[in-house]
Amino acid sequence: MTIQDERIADLDTHLSPDEFKTVFRQHPAGVAVVTLRGPQGHVGFTATSVISVSAAPPLLAFSIAGTSSSWAALAAAETVAVSFLAQDQDDVSARFATSGIDRFAGGGWTELPSGEAVIDGAVTWLRGRVLERTPVGESFLVSIRAIESSTRPDATPLVFHDRTYHRIGDHTAI
């Protein structure tokens, strides 16, 4: 078997969805709520897939399943807001992760002049312009250029690890 044949054979070998989820459950992630103004009003969802891509220019990205109820509005959105949740906002994260409810009915958010909602009390938020929506597997990788932000330096972030919310602080510093 040639090296090329081995590489092709490797493409047919992969982790099962459950094995893959097990790996990422052991990888702690910050918790964010992504919001936008859709044709029917505000749209929002919880995301632990937000990543920094570049500081110059300021780019970030997140993924969303193509089957998400938020995808249709996001597919047409020009801008979004990303609120990075504070340690006491696990209830907000759970609300924005729940299907079939009005995620905005519980309040605790403010509308920016541009129309997107930001979560009150978040550690930080940023607003950005959608650059690309790249299909990847059954999801989309959405690339954003940051254009506005606000930070609350006294707050500490909410972290998600192994299907559980965690708080970090001075007591967890090494």
C-alpha positions in Angstrom: 0.0 0.0 0.0 1.4 3.4 -1.0 1.4 6.5 1.3 -1.3 8.0 -0.9 -3.5 4.8 -0.4 -3.0 5.0 3.3 -4.1 8.7 3.4 -7.2 7.9 1.4 -8.0 5.0 3.8 -7.6 7.4 6.7 -10.3 9.6 5.3 -12.7 6.8 5.7 -11.8 6.3 9.3 -13.2 8.8 11.8 -14.6 9.2 15.3 -18.3 8.6 15.9 -20.3 11.6 16.9 -20.4 10.4 20.5 -16.6 9.9 20.6 -16.1 13.4 19.2 -18.5 14.9 21.7 -16.6 13.1 24.5 -13.4 14.7 23.5 -14.8 18.3 23.4 -16.7 17.8 26.7 -13.3 17.7 28.3 -12.3 21.0 26.7 -13.5 24.0 28.7 -15.0 26.8 26.8 -16.3 30.3 27.5 -20.0 30.8 27.1 -21.4 33.5 24.8 -24.8 34.5 23.5 -25.0 35.5 19.8 -27.8 37.8 18.8 -29.1 39.5 15.7 -32.1 41.3 14.4 -34.1 39.0 12.1 -37.1 39.7 9.9 -39.4 38.5 12.7 -37.5 40.3 15.5 -34.6 39.4 17.8 -32.9 36.1 17.3 -30.3 34.6 19.7 -28.6 31.4 20.8 -25.9 30.2 23.2 -22.5 29.4 21.6 -19.4 27.8 23.2 -17.7 27.7 19.8 -16.6 31.4 19.6 -12.9 31.8 18.7 -10.6 34.7 18.2 -9.2 34.4 14.6 -7.1 37.6 14.2 -6.3 40.8 16.1 -5.4 42.8 13.0 -7.9 43.0 11.5 -10.1 42.0 14.5 -11.8 38.8 13.4 -13.7 36.1 15.3 -15.8 33.1 14.3 -18.3 30.7 15.7 -20.2 27.7 14.4 -23.9 26.9 14.2 -25.7 23.8 13.1 -27.6 24.2 9.8 -30.6 22.7 11.6 -30.6 25.4 14.3 -33.8 27.5 14.5 -31.6 30.6 14.4 -29.8 29.6 11.1 -32.4 31.1 8.7 -32.1 34.5 10.2 -28.3 34.3 10.6 -28.0 33.3 7.0 -29.3 36.7 6.0 -27.9 38.9 8.8 -25.4 41.6 8.0 -24.3 42.1 11.7 -24.5 40.2 15.0 -23.6 40.9 18.6 -21.7 38.5 20.8 -22.1 38.8 24.6 -19.5 36.8 26.6 -21.4 35.8 29.7 -20.4 36.5 33.3 -20.1 33.8 36.0 -23.6 34.4 37.4 -25.4 34.1 34.0 -25.7 30.3 33.7 -29.5 30.9 33.6 -29.1 33.2 30.6 -27.0 30.6 28.8 -29.6 27.9 29.5 -32.5 30.1 28.3 -30.7 30.9 25.0 -29.9 27.2 24.5 -33.5 26.2 24.9 -35.6 25.5 21.8 -39.2 26.5 21.3 -39.3 29.4 23.7 -39.1 33.2 23.4 -35.5 33.6 24.5 -35.9 37.3 24.9 -39.0 37.2 27.0 -37.0 36.9 30.3 -35.5 40.4 29.8 -31.9 41.2 30.9 -30.8 42.6 27.6 -30.5 46.0 25.9 -31.0 46.8 22.2 -28.1 48.6 20.6 -28.9 51.5 18.3 -28.1 49.2 15.3 -30.8 46.7 16.4 -28.9 43.8 17.9 -29.4 42.8 21.6 -26.6 42.6 24.1 -26.9 40.7 27.4 -26.9 43.0 30.4 -24.2 42.2 32.9 -22.0 40.3 30.4 -18.3 40.4 30.9 -17.9 41.9 27.5 -19.8 42.2 24.2 -18.9 43.0 20.7 -20.8 43.8 17.6 -19.5 42.7 14.2 -20.2 42.5 10.5 -20.7 39.0 9.1 -18.0 38.3 6.5 -18.5 34.7 5.5 -20.7 31.7 6.2 -18.7 28.6 5.3 -20.5 25.3 5.2 -18.5 22.7 7.2 -20.1 19.3 7.7 -23.6 19.8 8.9 -22.8 23.2 10.3 -21.6 26.6 9.2 -18.5 28.5 10.3 -19.5 32.2 10.6 -16.7 34.7 10.3 -17.2 38.2 11.9 -15.2 41.4 11.8 -15.5 43.2 15.1 -16.6 46.9 14.8 -17.7 47.8 18.3 -17.3 46.5 21.9 -17.7 47.2 25.6 -16.0 45.5 28.5 -16.9 45.2 32.2 -13.4 44.7 33.8 -14.8 43.7 37.2 -16.6 40.7 36.0 -15.4 37.1 35.6 -16.5 34.7 32.8 -18.8 31.7 32.8 -17.1 28.5 31.6 -18.7 25.3 30.3 -16.9 22.0 30.9 -18.3 18.4 30.7 -21.9 19.6 30.4 -21.6 21.7 33.6 -21.2 25.5 34.2 -18.1 26.6 36.2 -17.0 29.9 37.7 -13.4 30.9 37.7 -11.8 33.5 39.9 -8.8 34.2 42.1 -9.3 31.0 44.0 -8.7 29.0 40.7 -5.6 30.8 39.6 -2.3 28.9 39.5 
